[in-house]
Amino acid sequence: MNNKFFNKNNAVIITLATSLALSQTVLAKSVSDSVVEKQRAALQENTEGKGYGPQSPRDIDQDYGTNLRVFGTAPNRADMNLCNIHFHKNAEHRGGEFTTYAGNGDGNGTDTGFVYNGKLSKAQLKPVNAHVCAAKGHALQSGDTLEVHFVYSSAQVTPGPTLGACLAESTMNPGLRVEGQVIVLANDDKAMNFKELAEVKSVNGYYQAPNVPTNTGKPVEYLGSTTGPSYNEKASPLQVSWSVRPEVAVVDINSVADWCNDNEFKEDHAHGVRNLVINPNLLSPIL
């Protein structure tokens, strides 16, 4: 037997087997519609008549909602302290320039949500070799959509890791505001620099992110909650005033990599996405 021929064929077989296994792994990550439907049913059952306030994320192009829990809108972000910045892989909200559904994903917030409807150039889509923001094993790549959350608190706090940085013992129920900006990652050093976008400064005695875009459409403001896939089957109890911009900003992926390697929030990966909330009883009306 020709050992060279045998080894070559073995390599082909192994390659085919590996490809098949990877393909099956990818397919296994996408759960059926029934899984998402069960999660939504559990969310409804676990909140029915229990007094939970309006939830997030939602379709910002739809203004309908019948949740009866009303709370005061948080102050303008200029009068609050920026306490946290983080982002989610794919947009949690739907609307504007991000209405393309990424799919059901794995049922736990990975590979779901909404992506940018537009197109980048071939050069901007050139893959990067670096494992960008891959601390949890899921590297970002050119063309990926992210939803960035700039979180503000009325409490006397300083910027720091997790939403815990937004709470203080001296203020039991601080006003919370989230400025949401959807971005798309491009291999383009002329695109927006994320480190500049996420820069933190003290302005008039408050911690601020002064470079949050002002040219990505009029923000849709509504009353909602915190997000994340841990709330797929239960409600978030926190009350949040949201401002979500309908247009997407193009950001240099290499600057995102730099930020993940060094930021005061200790963010090193993209967070998962909560199912879009569609139950009218869990949505506030957008006025």
C-alpha positions in Angstrom: 0.0 0.0 0.0 1.3 3.5 -0.9 1.7 5.2 2.5 1.7 8.6 0.8 -1.6 7.9 -0.9 -3.0 6.5 2.3 -2.0 9.6 4.3 -3.4 11.9 1.7 -6.7 10.1 1.7 -6.8 10.1 5.4 -6.3 13.8 5.5 -9.2 14.3 3.0 -11.4 12.1 5.1 -10.5 13.9 8.3 -11.0 17.3 6.7 -14.5 16.2 5.4 -15.4 14.8 8.8 -14.2 17.9 10.6 -16.2 20.1 8.2 -19.3 18.0 8.7 -18.9 18.2 12.5 -18.5 22.0 12.4 -21.5 22.3 10.1 -23.6 20.2 12.5 -22.3 22.4 15.4 -23.3 25.5 13.7 -26.7 24.1 12.9 -27.1 22.9 16.5 -26.7 26.5 17.7 -29.9 27.6 16.0 -33.0 26.6 18.0 -36.4 26.2 16.5 -39.1 28.8 16.7 -40.9 26.7 19.3 -38.1 27.3 21.8 -38.4 31.0 21.5 -42.2 30.7 21.7 -41.9 28.7 24.9 -39.6 31.4 26.4 -42.0 34.1 25.5 -44.9 32.1 27.1 -42.8 31.6 30.2 -42.1 35.3 30.4 -45.8 36.1 30.1 -46.7 33.4 32.8 -44.0 34.7 35.1 -45.1 38.3 34.9 -48.9 38.0 34.7 -50.5 40.1 37.4 -47.2 40.6 39.3 -46.8 44.3 38.7 -43.7 44.3 36.6 -43.0 47.4 34.6 -42.4 47.7 30.9 -39.6 45.7 29.4 -36.8 46.0 26.9 -35.8 45.5 24.1 -38.6 46.3 21.8 -39.3 47.3 18.2 -38.7 51.1 18.3 -40.8 51.5 15.1 -43.9 50.3 16.9 -45.4 52.7 19.5 -48.1 50.3 21.0 -48.0 49.2 24.6 -50.5 48.7 27.4 -48.3 48.2 30.5 -49.8 50.2 33.4 -46.7 50.7 35.5 -45.7 54.3 35.1 -42.5 55.8 36.4 -40.8 59.2 36.0 -38.5 59.7 33.0 -34.9 59.9 34.1 -33.2 63.3 33.8 -31.2 64.3 30.7 -27.9 62.4 30.6 -26.1 65.7 31.0 -27.4 65.8 34.6 -26.5 62.1 35.4 -23.3 60.1 35.9 -22.2 57.7 33.2 -21.6 54.5 35.1 -21.1 51.8 32.5 -20.5 51.1 28.8 -20.9 47.7 27.3 -22.2 46.2 24.0 -24.2 43.2 22.7 -23.5 41.1 19.7 -26.2 42.1 17.2 -28.8 44.7 18.1 -31.2 43.9 20.9 -33.7 46.5 19.6 -35.4 46.3 16.2 -36.1 49.2 14.0 -34.6 51.9 11.9 -31.6 50.6 10.0 -31.5 47.3 11.9 -34.5 45.2 11.1 -32.9 42.1 9.6 -33.3 39.2 11.9 -30.2 37.2 12.7 -32.1 34.1 13.6 -33.1 32.4 16.9 -29.5 31.6 17.8 -28.8 29.1 20.6 -31.7 30.1 22.7 -29.4 31.8 25.3 -28.7 35.0 23.6 -25.9 34.0 21.1 -26.3 34.6 17.4 -29.7 36.2 17.7 -31.0 39.8 17.5 -31.0 42.1 14.6 -28.3 43.2 12.1 -27.5 46.2 10.0 -29.7 46.3 6.8 -27.1 48.1 4.7 -23.9 47.0 3.1 -20.2 47.8 3.6 -17.6 47.9 0.9 -15.5 44.9 0.0 -12.5 46.5 1.6 -14.4 47.3 4.8 -15.5 43.7 5.0 -12.0 42.3 4.8 -11.6 39.9 7.8 -9.2 40.8 10.6 -6.7 38.2 11.9 -7.0 39.3 15.5 -9.4 37.5 17.9 -11.4 40.7 18.7 -13.1 40.8 22.1 -12.9 37.0 22.3 -12.6 36.6 26.1 -15.7 34.4 26.1 -14.7 32.5 23.0 -16.8 34.4 20.4 -14.6 36.7 18.4 -16.0 39.7 16.6 -15.4 40.1 12.9 -15.7 42.8 10.2 -19.4 43.3 9.2 -20.7 42.4 12.7 -23.4 44.5 14.2 -23.2 45.6 17.9 -25.6 47.5 20.1 -23.7 49.8 22.5 -25.3 50.8 25.8 -24.1 54.0 27.5 -25.6 53.6 31.0 -26.3 56.7 33.2 -27.3 56.9 36.8 -28.8 59.7 39.0 -26.8 58.3 41.9 -23.4 59.6 43.0 -21.3 56.9 41.3 -18.2 56.5 39.3 -17.8 54.6 36.0 -17.0 50.9 36.6 -17.6 47.3 35.7 -21.2 45.8 35.4 -24.5 47.6 36.1 -23.6 47.3 39.8 -21.5 50.5 39.2 -24.8 52.3 38.6 -26.2 51.7 42.1 -25.2 53.2 45.4 -26.1 52.5 49.1 -27.0 56.2 49.5 -29.6 56.0 46.7 -32.0 53.0 46.8 -33.9 53.8 43.6 -31.6 55.9 41.3 -32.9 57.0 37.9 -31.4 55.0 35.1 -31.0 56.1 31.5 -29.5 54.1 28.6 -28.3 55.7 25.4 -28.4 53.0 22.8 -26.3 53.2 19.6 -26.1 50.4 17.1 -22.8 50.2 15.2 -21.4 48.0 12.4 -17.8 47.0 12.4 -15.6 47.8 9.4 -12.0 47.1 8.7 -11.5 50.8 8.0 -9.2 53.1 9.9 -11.1 56.0 8.5 -14.3 54.9 10.2 -15.3 56.1 13.7 -12.8 55.2 16.5 -14.5 53.3 19.3 -12.1 54.5 21.9 -13.1 58.0 21.1 -16.8 57.1 21.0 -16.4 55.5 24.5 -14.2 58.2 26.0 -15.2 59.2 29.5 -14.8 62.8 30.8 -16.0 64.9 33.7 -18.3 67.6 32.5 -19.8 70.1 34.9 -19.3 67.7 37.8 -20.8 64.6 36.1 -19.1 61.7 34.3 -20.1 61.8 30.7 -19.5 60.0 27.3 -19.4 63.3 25.3 -18.8 61.6 22.0 -22.1 59.7 21.8 -23.2 60.3 18.2 -25.6 63.1 17.5 -26.0 62.4 13.8 -27.6 59.0 13.8 -31.2 60.1 13.8 -33.6 61.4 16.5 -33.5 59.0 19.4 -36.7 57.0 20.1 -37.4 57.5 23.8 -39.4 55.1 25.9 -39.8 53.6 29.4 -38.4 50.1 29.7 -36.0 47.9 31.7 -32.5 46.3 31.6 -31.9 43.7 29.0 -29.8 40.6 28.4 -30.8 36.9 27.8 -31.1 36.1 31.5 -34.5 37.9 31.2 -35.9 35.7 28.4 -38.2 33.9 30.8 -38.5 36.4 33.7 -38.9 40.2 33.9 -36.2 42.7 34.8 -37.3 44.7 37.9 -35.2 47.7 37.1 -36.8 50.8 35.5 -34.9 52.4 32.7 -35.4 55.4 30.4 -34.2 54.5 27.0 -33.0 56.6 24.1 -32.3 54.4 21.0 -30.9 56.0 17.8 -32.5 54.6 14.6 -29.4 55.0 12.4 -26.2 52.9 12.4 -22.7 54.2 12.9 -19.8 52.6 11.1 -16.9 51.9 13.5 -13.3 50.7 13.0 -13.1 47.1 14.3 -9.5 47.5 15.2 -10.4 50.3 17.6 -13.0 48.0 19.2 -10.2 45.5 19.7 -8.0 48.1 21.4 -10.9 49.1 23.7 -11.6 45.5 24.8 -7.9 45.1 25.7 -8.0 48.2 28.0 -11.0 49.9 29.4 -12.2 51.0 32.9 -15.3 48.8 32.6 -13.3 45.6 32.3 -15.4 44.7 29.2 -13.7 42.1 27.0 -16.5 40.5 25.1 -19.9 41.1 23.5 -22.9 40.3 25.7 -25.8 38.1 24.6 -29.2 39.4 23.3 -32.5 39.2 25.0 -35.5 38.1 22.9 -37.5 41.0 21.5 -40.4 41.7 23.9 -43.6 41.7 21.9 -46.3 41.2 24.5 -48.2 44.5 24.7 -48.8 44.0 28.4 -45.0 44.3 28.9 -44.5 47.3 26.7 -45.0 51.0 27.4 -46.6 53.2 24.8 -44.2 55.4 22.9 -45.6 58.9 23.0 
